[in-house]
Amino acid sequence: MLKNKVLEIRKAKGLSQEELAKAAGISRATLSKIETNDEAVITTETVSKICKALECTPREIFLE
């Protein structure tokens, strides 16, 4: 399972799950699953949407 920093970055930016989900155009339930590493498959489209909403790169979420 690939660890990610979505939760950490979201909180650092002062966003709620609801706010980020709306900005990214995904459901809050999907975001919750991603943050807890409960989502087995994360599409590149979803990663792109989250990165755009958080103003970061996939590298910042998954590699740093």
Biopython code that builds the backbone (N, CA, C, O; Angstrom):
import numpy as np
from Bio.PDB.StructureBuilder import StructureBuilder

atoms = [
    (1, "MET", "N", (0.843, -1.181, 0.000)),
    (1, "MET", "CA", (0.000, 0.000, 0.000)),
    (1, "MET", "C", (0.888, 1.244, 0.000)),
    (1, "MET", "O", (1.828, 1.339, 0.789)),
    (2, "LEU", "N", (0.598, 2.164, -0.855)),
    (2, "LEU", "CA", (1.377, 3.383, -1.000)),
    (2, "LEU", "C", (0.936, 4.410, 0.031)),
    (2, "LEU", "O", (-0.226, 4.818, 0.045)),
    (3, "LYS", "N", (1.846, 4.826, 0.887)),
    (3, "LYS", "CA", (1.535, 5.861, 1.877)),
    (3, "LYS", "C", (1.454, 7.211, 1.181)),
    (3, "LYS", "O", (2.131, 7.442, 0.179)),
    (4, "ASN", "N", (0.641, 8.084, 1.704)),
    (4, "ASN", "CA", (0.538, 9.412, 1.111)),
    (4, "ASN", "C", (0.413, 10.465, 2.205)),
    (4, "ASN", "O", (0.127, 10.154, 3.362)),
    (5, "LYS", "N", (0.632, 11.704, 1.817)),
    (5, "LYS", "CA", (0.598, 12.823, 2.755)),
    (5, "LYS", "C", (-0.600, 13.741, 2.530)),
    (5, "LYS", "O", (-0.553, 14.912, 2.904)),
    (6, "VAL", "N", (-1.652, 13.241, 1.937)),
    (6, "VAL", "CA", (-2.814, 14.085, 1.653)),
    (6, "VAL", "C", (-3.350, 14.700, 2.941)),
    (6, "VAL", "O", (-3.594, 15.905, 2.989)),
    (7, "LEU", "N", (-3.532, 13.910, 3.963)),
    (7, "LEU", "CA", (-4.056, 14.406, 5.240)),
    (7, "LEU", "C", (-3.146, 15.494, 5.812)),
    (7, "LEU", "O", (-3.617, 16.556, 6.220)),
    (8, "GLU", "N", (-1.859, 15.225, 5.838)),
    (8, "GLU", "CA", (-0.891, 16.169, 6.392)),
    (8, "GLU", "C", (-0.915, 17.501, 5.631)),
    (8, "GLU", "O", (-0.933, 18.568, 6.245)),
    (9, "ILE", "N", (-0.915, 17.438, 4.315)),
    (9, "ILE", "CA", (-0.918, 18.656, 3.501)),
    (9, "ILE", "C", (-2.248, 19.389, 3.645)),
    (9, "ILE", "O", (-2.278, 20.616, 3.744)),
    (10, "ARG", "N", (-3.352, 18.632, 3.657)),
    (10, "ARG", "CA", (-4.675, 19.257, 3.810)),
    (10, "ARG", "C", (-4.759, 20.034, 5.115)),
    (10, "ARG", "O", (-5.219, 21.175, 5.134)),
    (11, "LYS", "N", (-4.314, 19.415, 6.209)),
    (11, "LYS", "CA", (-4.378, 20.082, 7.510)),
    (11, "LYS", "C", (-3.449, 21.289, 7.566)),
    (11, "LYS", "O", (-3.794, 22.311, 8.159)),
    (12, "ALA", "N", (-2.270, 21.176, 6.952)),
    (12, "ALA", "CA", (-1.323, 22.296, 6.927)),
    (12, "ALA", "C", (-1.916, 23.494, 6.200)),
    (12, "ALA", "O", (-1.583, 24.638, 6.508)),
    (13, "LYS", "N", (-2.789, 23.235, 5.242)),
    (13, "LYS", "CA", (-3.431, 24.310, 4.487)),
    (13, "LYS", "C", (-4.742, 24.765, 5.132)),
    (13, "LYS", "O", (-5.411, 25.659, 4.614)),
    (14, "GLY", "N", (-5.109, 24.153, 6.257)),
    (14, "GLY", "CA", (-6.291, 24.572, 7.003)),
    (14, "GLY", "C", (-7.601, 24.209, 6.336)),
    (14, "GLY", "O", (-8.600, 24.906, 6.514)),
    (15, "LEU", "N", (-7.611, 23.118, 5.564)),
    (15, "LEU", "CA", (-8.827, 22.700, 4.861)),
    (15, "LEU", "C", (-9.495, 21.530, 5.567)),
    (15, "LEU", "O", (-8.825, 20.663, 6.130)),
    (16, "SER", "N", (-10.814, 21.517, 5.532)),
    (16, "SER", "CA", (-11.558, 20.357, 6.025)),
    (16, "SER", "C", (-11.611, 19.323, 4.903)),
    (16, "SER", "O", (-11.299, 19.637, 3.754)),
    (17, "GLN", "N", (-12.000, 18.106, 5.226)),
    (17, "GLN", "CA", (-12.173, 17.099, 4.183)),
    (17, "GLN", "C", (-13.218, 17.558, 3.183)),
    (17, "GLN", "O", (-13.050, 17.390, 1.975)),
    (18, "GLU", "N", (-14.279, 18.129, 3.682)),
    (18, "GLU", "CA", (-15.369, 18.593, 2.816)),
    (18, "GLU", "C", (-14.870, 19.667, 1.843)),
    (18, "GLU", "O", (-15.200, 19.637, 0.657)),
    (19, "GLU", "N", (-14.084, 20.605, 2.345)),
    (19, "GLU", "CA", (-13.565, 21.679, 1.497)),
    (19, "GLU", "C", (-12.639, 21.136, 0.408)),
    (19, "GLU", "O", (-12.742, 21.532, -0.753)),
    (20, "LEU", "N", (-11.740, 20.235, 0.786)),
    (20, "LEU", "CA", (-10.820, 19.679, -0.205)),
    (20, "LEU", "C", (-11.559, 18.817, -1.214)),
    (20, "LEU", "O", (-11.293, 18.893, -2.414)),
    (21, "ALA", "N", (-12.474, 18.009, -0.738)),
    (21, "ALA", "CA", (-13.238, 17.152, -1.645)),
    (21, "ALA", "C", (-13.990, 17.993, -2.669)),
    (21, "ALA", "O", (-13.997, 17.667, -3.856)),
    (22, "LYS", "N", (-14.616, 19.061, -2.223)),
    (22, "LYS", "CA", (-15.355, 19.940, -3.131)),
    (22, "LYS", "C", (-14.406, 20.594, -4.138)),
    (22, "LYS", "O", (-14.703, 20.649, -5.331)),
    (23, "ALA", "N", (-13.270, 21.088, -3.655)),
    (23, "ALA", "CA", (-12.300, 21.748, -4.534)),
    (23, "ALA", "C", (-11.725, 20.777, -5.561)),
    (23, "ALA", "O", (-11.419, 21.166, -6.688)),
    (24, "ALA", "N", (-11.579, 19.512, -5.165)),
    (24, "ALA", "CA", (-11.000, 18.505, -6.054)),
    (24, "ALA", "C", (-12.048, 17.829, -6.937)),
    (24, "ALA", "O", (-11.706, 17.142, -7.900)),
    (25, "GLY", "N", (-13.316, 18.026, -6.608)),
    (25, "GLY", "CA", (-14.374, 17.393, -7.388)),
    (25, "GLY", "C", (-14.496, 15.903, -7.148)),
    (25, "GLY", "O", (-14.822, 15.132, -8.051)),
    (26, "ILE", "N", (-14.224, 15.508, -5.893)),
    (26, "ILE", "CA", (-14.374, 14.101, -5.504)),
    (26, "ILE", "C", (-15.256, 14.043, -4.268)),
    (26, "ILE", "O", (-15.519, 15.068, -3.639)),
    (27, "SER", "N", (-15.713, 12.852, -3.921)),
    (27, "SER", "CA", (-16.567, 12.742, -2.737)),
    (27, "SER", "C", (-15.722, 12.785, -1.467)),
    (27, "SER", "O", (-14.549, 12.411, -1.472)),
    (28, "ARG", "N", (-16.337, 13.245, -0.386)),
    (28, "ARG", "CA", (-15.642, 13.266, 0.901)),
    (28, "ARG", "C", (-15.297, 11.851, 1.330)),
    (28, "ARG", "O", (-14.252, 11.626, 1.940)),
    (29, "ALA", "N", (-16.166, 10.891, 1.016)),
    (29, "ALA", "CA", (-15.910, 9.496, 1.379)),
    (29, "ALA", "C", (-14.661, 8.970, 0.673)),
    (29, "ALA", "O", (-13.855, 8.263, 1.277)),
    (30, "THR", "N", (-14.504, 9.315, -0.599)),
    (30, "THR", "CA", (-13.310, 8.899, -1.343)),
    (30, "THR", "C", (-12.070, 9.526, -0.740)),
    (30, "THR", "O", (-11.057, 8.851, -0.560)),
    (31, "LEU", "N", (-12.138, 10.810, -0.425)),
    (31, "LEU", "CA", (-11.003, 11.494, 0.188)),
    (31, "LEU", "C", (-10.642, 10.848, 1.520)),
    (31, "LEU", "O", (-9.462, 10.644, 1.808)),
    (32, "SER", "N", (-11.628, 10.529, 2.320)),
    (32, "SER", "CA", (-11.383, 9.880, 3.603)),
    (32, "SER", "C", (-10.652, 8.552, 3.414)),
    (32, "SER", "O", (-9.706, 8.246, 4.141)),
    (33, "LYS", "N", (-11.091, 7.776, 2.446)),
    (33, "LYS", "CA", (-10.448, 6.491, 2.176)),
    (33, "LYS", "C", (-9.003, 6.678, 1.725)),
    (33, "LYS", "O", (-8.125, 5.907, 2.111)),
    (34, "ILE", "N", (-8.758, 7.697, 0.911)),
    (34, "ILE", "CA", (-7.402, 7.970, 0.448)),
    (34, "ILE", "C", (-6.523, 8.383, 1.624)),
    (34, "ILE", "O", (-5.395, 7.907, 1.752)),
    (35, "GLU", "N", (-7.028, 9.259, 2.477)),
    (35, "GLU", "CA", (-6.244, 9.736, 3.620)),
    (35, "GLU", "C", (-5.898, 8.623, 4.600)),
    (35, "GLU", "O", (-4.846, 8.662, 5.237)),
    (36, "THR", "N", (-6.764, 7.646, 4.723)),
    (36, "THR", "CA", (-6.506, 6.547, 5.663)),
    (36, "THR", "C", (-5.901, 5.331, 4.972)),
    (36, "THR", "O", (-5.777, 4.263, 5.571)),
    (37, "ASN", "N", (-5.524, 5.504, 3.698)),
    (37, "ASN", "CA", (-4.954, 4.417, 2.907)),
    (37, "ASN", "C", (-5.899, 3.230, 2.820)),
    (37, "ASN", "O", (-5.464, 2.080, 2.759)),
    (38, "ASP", "N", (-7.189, 3.517, 2.814)),
    (38, "ASP", "CA", (-8.222, 2.498, 2.725)),
    (38, "ASP", "C", (-8.657, 2.276, 1.275)),
    (38, "ASP", "O", (-9.330, 1.294, 0.965)),
    (39, "GLU", "N", (-8.270, 3.186, 0.402)),
    (39, "GLU", "CA", (-8.652, 3.130, -1.012)),
    (39, "GLU", "C", (-7.618, 2.290, -1.749)),
    (39, "GLU", "O", (-6.457, 2.686, -1.848)),
    (40, "ALA", "N", (-8.024, 1.145, -2.262)),
    (40, "ALA", "CA", (-7.100, 0.227, -2.926)),
    (40, "ALA", "C", (-6.560, 0.795, -4.230)),
    (40, "ALA", "O", (-5.390, 0.597, -4.558)),
    (41, "VAL", "N", (-7.395, 1.492, -4.967)),
    (41, "VAL", "CA", (-6.987, 2.012, -6.265)),
    (41, "VAL", "C", (-7.251, 3.518, -6.313)),
    (41, "VAL", "O", (-8.382, 3.972, -6.137)),
    (42, "ILE", "N", (-6.189, 4.277, -6.555)),
    (42, "ILE", "CA", (-6.319, 5.719, -6.719)),
    (42, "ILE", "C", (-5.938, 6.015, -8.162)),
    (42, "ILE", "O", (-4.810, 5.749, -8.577)),
    (43, "THR", "N", (-6.859, 6.555, -8.912)),
    (43, "THR", "CA", (-6.573, 6.824, -10.320)),
    (43, "THR", "C", (-5.677, 8.058, -10.464)),
    (43, "THR", "O", (-5.618, 8.911, -9.579)),
    (44, "THR", "N", (-4.992, 8.128, -11.588)),
    (44, "THR", "CA", (-4.154, 9.300, -11.847)),
    (44, "THR", "C", (-5.012, 10.556, -11.951)),
    (44, "THR", "O", (-4.563, 11.647, -11.599)),
    (45, "GLU", "N", (-6.234, 10.406, -12.429)),
    (45, "GLU", "CA", (-7.147, 11.550, -12.517)),
    (45, "GLU", "C", (-7.466, 12.092, -11.126)),
    (45, "GLU", "O", (-7.478, 13.305, -10.917)),
    (46, "THR", "N", (-7.725, 11.194, -10.175)),
    (46, "THR", "CA", (-8.025, 11.617, -8.808)),
    (46, "THR", "C", (-6.810, 12.269, -8.172)),
    (46, "THR", "O", (-6.936, 13.298, -7.508)),
    (47, "VAL", "N", (-5.636, 11.683, -8.365)),
    (47, "VAL", "CA", (-4.400, 12.280, -7.841)),
    (47, "VAL", "C", (-4.213, 13.677, -8.417)),
    (47, "VAL", "O", (-3.867, 14.611, -7.694)),
    (48, "SER", "N", (-4.440, 13.817, -9.701)),
    (48, "SER", "CA", (-4.297, 15.112, -10.363)),
    (48, "SER", "C", (-5.251, 16.143, -9.769)),
    (48, "SER", "O", (-4.859, 17.284, -9.525)),
    (49, "LYS", "N", (-6.487, 15.752, -9.539)),
    (49, "LYS", "CA", (-7.482, 16.663, -8.970)),
    (49, "LYS", "C", (-7.088, 17.107, -7.567)),
    (49, "LYS", "O", (-7.205, 18.283, -7.222)),
    (50, "ILE", "N", (-6.622, 16.157, -6.765)),
    (50, "ILE", "CA", (-6.211, 16.473, -5.393)),
    (50, "ILE", "C", (-5.004, 17.400, -5.407)),
    (50, "ILE", "O", (-4.952, 18.372, -4.654)),
    (51, "CYS", "N", (-4.037, 17.098, -6.261)),
    (51, "CYS", "CA", (-2.840, 17.940, -6.354)),
    (51, "CYS", "C", (-3.193, 19.361, -6.782)),
    (51, "CYS", "O", (-2.661, 20.328, -6.236)),
    (52, "LYS", "N", (-4.076, 19.486, -7.743)),
    (52, "LYS", "CA", (-4.487, 20.817, -8.199)),
    (52, "LYS", "C", (-5.156, 21.580, -7.058)),
    (52, "LYS", "O", (-4.871, 22.758, -6.844)),
    (53, "ALA", "N", (-6.040, 20.913, -6.331)),
    (53, "ALA", "CA", (-6.753, 21.559, -5.225)),
    (53, "ALA", "C", (-5.804, 21.934, -4.085)),
    (53, "ALA", "O", (-6.001, 22.956, -3.428)),
    (54, "LEU", "N", (-4.777, 21.113, -3.847)),
    (54, "LEU", "CA", (-3.820, 21.387, -2.769)),
    (54, "LEU", "C", (-2.641, 22.241, -3.237)),
    (54, "LEU", "O", (-1.788, 22.627, -2.437)),
    (55, "GLU", "N", (-2.600, 22.531, -4.543)),
    (55, "GLU", "CA", (-1.498, 23.290, -5.122)),
    (55, "GLU", "C", (-0.153, 22.641, -4.799)),
    (55, "GLU", "O", (0.766, 23.288, -4.297)),
    (56, "CYS", "N", (-0.063, 21.346, -5.101)),
    (56, "CYS", "CA", (1.167, 20.599, -4.881)),
    (56, "CYS", "C", (1.359, 19.591, -6.013)),
    (56, "CYS", "O", (0.532, 19.486, -6.918)),
    (57, "THR", "N", (2.435, 18.874, -5.944)),
    (57, "THR", "CA", (2.738, 17.878, -6.978)),
    (57, "THR", "C", (2.533, 16.475, -6.418)),
    (57, "THR", "O", (2.538, 16.289, -5.201)),
    (58, "PRO", "N", (2.352, 15.484, -7.295)),
    (58, "PRO", "CA", (2.265, 14.107, -6.818)),
    (58, "PRO", "C", (3.503, 13.714, -6.002)),
    (58, "PRO", "O", (3.400, 12.962, -5.032)),
    (59, "ARG", "N", (4.655, 14.219, -6.395)),
    (59, "ARG", "CA", (5.892, 13.921, -5.661)),
    (59, "ARG", "C", (5.781, 14.362, -4.201)),
    (59, "ARG", "O", (6.219, 13.642, -3.303)),
    (60, "GLU", "N", (5.203, 15.529, -3.959)),
    (60, "GLU", "CA", (5.046, 16.024, -2.595)),
    (60, "GLU", "C", (4.118, 15.116, -1.776)),
    (60, "GLU", "O", (4.301, 14.960, -0.569)),
    (61, "ILE", "N", (3.139, 14.531, -2.432)),
    (61, "ILE", "CA", (2.188, 13.666, -1.728)),
    (61, "ILE", "C", (2.758, 12.278, -1.469)),
    (61, "ILE", "O", (2.588, 11.728, -0.381)),
    (62, "PHE", "N", (3.429, 11.715, -2.460)),
    (62, "PHE", "CA", (3.819, 10.325, -2.363)),
    (62, "PHE", "C", (5.288, 10.036, -2.092)),
    (62, "PHE", "O", (5.614, 8.946, -1.621)),
    (63, "LEU", "N", (6.186, 10.975, -2.374)),
    (63, "LEU", "CA", (7.603, 10.648, -2.276)),
    (63, "LEU", "C", (8.385, 11.390, -1.216)),
    (63, "LEU", "O", (9.462, 10.933, -0.834)),
    (64, "GLU", "N", (7.907, 12.485, -0.737)),
    (64, "GLU", "CA", (8.701, 13.260, 0.202)),
    (64, "GLU", "C", (8.359, 12.941, 1.631)),
    (64, "GLU", "O", (8.945, 13.515, 2.549)),
]
sb = StructureBuilder()
sb.init_structure("model")
sb.init_model(0)
sb.init_chain("A")
sb.init_seg("    ")
for serial, (resi, resn, name, xyz) in enumerate(atoms, 1):
    if name == "N":
        sb.init_residue(resn, " ", resi, " ")
    sb.init_atom(name, np.array(xyz, "f"), 0.0, 1.0, " ", f" {name:<3s}", serial, name[0])
structure = sb.get_structure()
